[in-house]
Amino acid sequence: MERNTYTLSLLTAGFLLVVQSLAQPLALQAADNPVTYVTAPDPIPYTFQYSPPSTAYLTRLREMYGLEAVIASETTDLGRARALCQWVHHRLDHDGHKQFKSQDAFAILNASMLGQQVQCVEFGLVLTAAFNAVGIPARPLYLKAADVQTRTSAAGHALTEAWLPDQGKWVMSIAKLTSSRCWAKPRSTPWNCNKQFFATMSSSRC
């Protein structure tokens, strides 16, 4: 038994030496060739396509949950966005440790009605579907903090980005944090997520 343990220890030590010898050249290579990022705008235009609210899926979502009534009293696109933000906030219950397997808005809403908690990903997916159902073009948005590789928690967040014609800008909409908080910033301006957004996330988990 002792001999087997001694042999295993030698093998482990040998394996660690091999790994260390392989890692050193890679570390030196990384130091000599730091990672660079392209910051210039992409010269290739991309066309985003959104499902019209007349599709069967969005029509069913709008009618089943009375989304037109939710925004009926609002007179601006921003007001409609905030109303839907609040609606999703009060429909879902958040727990950053709960993983949900489906990305379907109906499945998320049904599970929430039965008491299941969800992450920020599901908040963003439901809000995106709700926006599109009432004719507000929207898409999920996934953010990462600048120090994502070293953070122990709250290193990223999922939310919704919606285009509001009367604002002339993309609006960053977050239903999870409070019942009425929506950030708006021109899409042509880079997000400084680490300072402007993640400062609010230091004590929470998505």
Buried (B, 14 or more C-beta within 10 A) or exposed (E): EEEEEEEEEEEEEEEEEEEEEEEEEEEEEEEEEEEEEEEEEEEEEEEEEBEEBEEEBBEEBBEEBEBEEBBEEBEEBBBBBBBBBBBBBEBBEBEBEEEBEEEBBBBBBEBBEEEBBBBBBBBBBBBBBBBBBBBBBBBBBEBBBEEBEEBEEBBBBBBBBBBBEEBEBBBBBBBBBEEEBBBBBEEEEEBEBBEEBBEBBEEBBB
